């Protein structure tokens, strides 16, 4: 599949901010708010389209890809790495495209940021994503928890060196 990665635009941000994943993945849902759209347009987000110009997903890099609670546990101490975050269009998720999608984002980041060390943070329950990340070569290096109300969510920090 031929993916085209470009800086996020207003129209794409509006579409992405309304994606709904359902089930356990609904924690990744946004609500289409101005706050969500503004974040997607902060300059660290990039939209990914296929040859039909459909939005396949997005990548973000740097602090936007970090989970704020991780700072409390000092999991983002290595500044020689770049954090990578991603989201796939719910219509494309679960169709076996994750490895190719992630590899395209890594190649893009290697060229754009001239870096070969990557870190990502993933919710521990997201086995589907973790399996994809491991197949690409990411390895778990840390864990931390975030409390939100009465819920505690565990996160894995994974690293990959090209």
C-alpha positions as a Markdown table, in Angstrom:
| # | Residue | x | y | z |
|---|---|---|---|---|
| 1 | Unk | 0.0 | 0.0 | 0.0 |
| 2 | Unk | 1.2 | 3.5 | -0.9 |
| 3 | Unk | 0.9 | 5.8 | 2.1 |
| 4 | Unk | 1.3 | 9.5 | 1.9 |
| 5 | Unk | 2.3 | 11.3 | 5.1 |
| 6 | Unk | 1.8 | 15.1 | 5.4 |
| 7 | Unk | 1.3 | 17.6 | 8.2 |
| 8 | Unk | -2.2 | 17.5 | 9.7 |
| 9 | Unk | -4.7 | 19.9 | 8.1 |
| 10 | Unk | -7.9 | 21.3 | 9.5 |
| 11 | Unk | -10.2 | 19.0 | 7.5 |
| 12 | Unk | -8.3 | 15.9 | 8.5 |
| 13 | Unk | -8.2 | 17.0 | 12.1 |
| 14 | Unk | -12.0 | 17.4 | 12.2 |
| 15 | Unk | -12.5 | 13.9 | 10.7 |
| 16 | Unk | -10.0 | 12.2 | 13.0 |
| 17 | Unk | -11.3 | 14.0 | 16.1 |
| 18 | Unk | -14.7 | 12.2 | 15.5 |
| 19 | Unk | -13.4 | 8.7 | 15.1 |
| 20 | Unk | -15.0 | 6.1 | 17.4 |
| 21 | Unk | -13.3 | 2.8 | 18.1 |
| 22 | Unk | -15.9 | 1.0 | 20.4 |
| 23 | Unk | -15.5 | -1.6 | 23.0 |
| 24 | Unk | -12.3 | -1.6 | 25.1 |
| 25 | Unk | -10.7 | 0.6 | 22.5 |
| 26 | Unk | -13.1 | 3.5 | 23.2 |
| 27 | Unk | -10.5 | 5.0 | 25.4 |
| 28 | Unk | -8.9 | 6.2 | 22.2 |
| 29 | Unk | -12.1 | 8.0 | 21.1 |
| 30 | Unk | -12.0 | 11.8 | 20.8 |
| 31 | Unk | -15.1 | 13.9 | 21.1 |
| 32 | Unk | -14.6 | 16.3 | 18.1 |
| 33 | Unk | -14.1 | 19.2 | 20.5 |
| 34 | Unk | -12.1 | 22.3 | 19.6 |
| 35 | Unk | -9.5 | 21.1 | 22.2 |
| 36 | Unk | -9.0 | 17.8 | 20.3 |
| 37 | Unk | -8.8 | 19.6 | 16.9 |
| 38 | Unk | -6.3 | 22.2 | 18.3 |
| 39 | Unk | -4.1 | 19.4 | 19.6 |
| 40 | Unk | -4.1 | 17.6 | 16.2 |
| 41 | Unk | -3.1 | 20.9 | 14.6 |
| 42 | Unk | -0.2 | 21.7 | 17.0 |
| 43 | Unk | 2.5 | 20.8 | 14.4 |
| 44 | Unk | 3.5 | 17.4 | 15.9 |
| 45 | Unk | 0.7 | 15.4 | 14.1 |
| 46 | Unk | 0.9 | 14.0 | 10.6 |
| 47 | Unk | -2.0 | 12.5 | 8.6 |
| 48 | Unk | -1.6 | 9.3 | 6.6 |
| 49 | Unk | -3.6 | 8.8 | 3.4 |
| 50 | Unk | -3.7 | 6.0 | 0.9 |
| 51 | Unk | -3.7 | 6.1 | -2.8 |
| 52 | Unk | -7.5 | 6.7 | -2.8 |
| 53 | Unk | -6.8 | 9.8 | -0.5 |
| 54 | Unk | -8.6 | 8.0 | 2.3 |
| 55 | Unk | -7.3 | 8.8 | 5.8 |
| 56 | Unk | -5.7 | 5.6 | 7.0 |
| 57 | Unk | -4.4 | 7.1 | 10.3 |
| 58 | Unk | -2.0 | 9.6 | 11.8 |
| 59 | Unk | 1.3 | 9.8 | 13.6 |
| 60 | Unk | 2.5 | 12.2 | 16.2 |
| 61 | Unk | 6.1 | 12.7 | 17.5 |
| 62 | Unk | 7.7 | 14.0 | 20.6 |
| 63 | Unk | 5.8 | 15.0 | 23.8 |
| 64 | Unk | 2.5 | 14.6 | 22.0 |
| 65 | Unk | 3.2 | 10.9 | 21.9 |
| 66 | Unk | 3.8 | 10.6 | 25.6 |
| 67 | Unk | 1.4 | 9.8 | 28.4 |
| 68 | Unk | 1.7 | 12.7 | 30.9 |
| 69 | Unk | 1.6 | 10.3 | 33.9 |
| 70 | Unk | 4.9 | 8.7 | 32.6 |
| 71 | Unk | 6.8 | 11.8 | 33.7 |
| 72 | Unk | 6.1 | 11.0 | 37.3 |
| 73 | Unk | 7.9 | 7.7 | 36.8 |
| 74 | Unk | 10.8 | 9.2 | 34.7 |
| 75 | Unk | 10.2 | 6.8 | 31.8 |
| 76 | Unk | 11.0 | 9.5 | 29.2 |
| 77 | Unk | 14.5 | 10.3 | 30.4 |
| 78 | Unk | 16.4 | 9.3 | 27.3 |
| 79 | Unk | 16.3 | 12.4 | 25.1 |
| 80 | Unk | 18.2 | 10.7 | 22.3 |
| 81 | Unk | 14.9 | 8.9 | 21.4 |
| 82 | Unk | 11.9 | 10.2 | 19.7 |
| 83 | Unk | 8.5 | 9.3 | 21.0 |
| 84 | Unk | 6.1 | 8.0 | 18.3 |
| 85 | Unk | 2.3 | 7.9 | 18.7 |
| 86 | Unk | -0.2 | 6.6 | 16.2 |
| 87 | Unk | -3.8 | 6.0 | 15.5 |
| 88 | Unk | -5.4 | 4.1 | 12.7 |
| 89 | Unk | -8.8 | 4.9 | 11.2 |
| 90 | Unk | -11.3 | 2.6 | 12.9 |
| 91 | Unk | -12.4 | 1.4 | 9.4 |
| 92 | Unk | -8.9 | 0.1 | 8.7 |
| 93 | Unk | -8.0 | -1.2 | 12.2 |
| 94 | Unk | -7.7 | -4.9 | 12.7 |
| 95 | Unk | -7.2 | -5.6 | 9.0 |
| 96 | Unk | -3.5 | -6.7 | 9.2 |
| 97 | Unk | -2.2 | -3.3 | 8.1 |
| 98 | Unk | -0.5 | -2.3 | 11.4 |
| 99 | Unk | 3.1 | -3.5 | 10.7 |
| 100 | Unk | 3.2 | -1.8 | 7.3 |
| 101 | Unk | 1.6 | 1.4 | 8.7 |
| 102 | Unk | 4.1 | 1.6 | 11.7 |
| 103 | Unk | 7.1 | 0.9 | 9.5 |
| 104 | Unk | 6.0 | 3.7 | 7.1 |
| 105 | Unk | 5.8 | 6.1 | 10.1 |
| 106 | Unk | 9.3 | 5.0 | 11.4 |
| 107 | Unk | 10.8 | 5.5 | 7.9 |
| 108 | Unk | 9.2 | 9.0 | 7.7 |
| 109 | Unk | 10.5 | 9.9 | 11.2 |
| 110 | Unk | 14.0 | 8.6 | 10.4 |
| 111 | Unk | 14.2 | 11.0 | 7.4 |
| 112 | Unk | 12.4 | 14.0 | 9.0 |
| 113 | Unk | 14.1 | 13.9 | 12.4 |
| 114 | Unk | 17.4 | 12.1 | 11.5 |
| 115 | Unk | 17.0 | 9.7 | 14.3 |
| 116 | Unk | 17.0 | 5.9 | 14.7 |
| 117 | Unk | 15.8 | 5.4 | 18.3 |
| 118 | Unk | 12.1 | 5.2 | 18.9 |
| 119 | Unk | 9.9 | 4.9 | 21.9 |
| 120 | Unk | 6.2 | 4.4 | 22.3 |
| 121 | Unk | 3.8 | 4.1 | 25.1 |
| 122 | Unk | 0.8 | 1.7 | 24.9 |
| 123 | Unk | -2.0 | 0.7 | 27.2 |
| 124 | Unk | -1.2 | -2.7 | 28.5 |
| 125 | Unk | -4.6 | -4.1 | 27.7 |
| 126 | Unk | -4.1 | -3.3 | 24.0 |
| 127 | Unk | -2.7 | -6.7 | 23.1 |
| 128 | Unk | -3.4 | -6.2 | 19.3 |
| 129 | Unk | -1.2 | -3.2 | 19.2 |
| 130 | Unk | 1.5 | -4.7 | 21.4 |
| 131 | Unk | 1.8 | -7.7 | 19.1 |
| 132 | Unk | 2.2 | -5.4 | 16.1 |
| 133 | Unk | 4.9 | -3.3 | 17.9 |
| 134 | Unk | 6.8 | -6.5 | 18.9 |
| 135 | Unk | 6.7 | -7.8 | 15.3 |
| 136 | Unk | 8.3 | -4.5 | 14.2 |
| 137 | Unk | 11.0 | -4.9 | 16.8 |
| 138 | Unk | 9.8 | -2.8 | 19.8 |
| 139 | Unk | 10.7 | -4.2 | 23.2 |
| 140 | Unk | 9.2 | -3.4 | 26.6 |
| 141 | Unk | 11.6 | -1.4 | 28.8 |
| 142 | Unk | 9.3 | 0.0 | 31.4 |
| 143 | Unk | 5.8 | 0.2 | 32.9 |
| 144 | Unk | 3.8 | 2.7 | 34.8 |
| 145 | Unk | 0.3 | 3.3 | 36.0 |
| 146 | Unk | -2.1 | 6.2 | 35.7 |
| 147 | Unk | -5.1 | 6.7 | 37.9 |
| 148 | Unk | -8.2 | 8.2 | 36.4 |
| 149 | Unk | -11.0 | 8.4 | 38.9 |
| 150 | Unk | -11.4 | 5.0 | 40.5 |
| 151 | Unk | -9.7 | 3.3 | 37.5 |
| 152 | Unk | -6.0 | 2.4 | 37.3 |
| 153 | Unk | -4.6 | 1.9 | 33.8 |
| 154 | Unk | -1.2 | 0.3 | 33.2 |
| 155 | Unk | 1.0 | 1.4 | 30.4 |
| 156 | Unk | 4.0 | -0.2 | 28.7 |
| 157 | Unk | 6.9 | 1.8 | 27.4 |
| 158 | Unk | 8.6 | 0.1 | 24.4 |
| 159 | Unk | 11.7 | 1.0 | 22.5 |
| 160 | Unk | 13.1 | 0.2 | 19.0 |
| 161 | Unk | 16.5 | 1.0 | 17.6 |
| 162 | Unk | 16.9 | 0.8 | 13.8 |
